[in-house]
């Protein structure tokens, strides 16, 4: 299955705007968790990876790959790293999983790269006509 085949649609209108708001809110929170909310200055590797994937998520670039990377990083930090509140980390992982399942929406780089294709289907002409 190619990336092109993994997106059934790029919803626009209110659903597309809703996905944009969801992507931006999650991405900004991940960047905040990594750089502002980190005691001691530099973020740990899972926080940095989640922030980098959050930046891709905001842009809507490789959205599903970035969302899955966020799920892995947040679940790791929730259960194994012991950083931050584990329930917030699991909530961010669930939110990211929903973005991975829904796709980026029309307001994304992925939509521009792999956007909607229009196929015009004409009635077949019979040879006897």
PyMOL commands that set and color helices and strands:
alter all, ss='L'
color gray80, all
select helices_A, chain A and resi 3-6+13-35+45-59+63-81+86-102+109-114
alter helices_A, ss='H'
color red, helices_A
deselect
rebuild
show_as cartoon
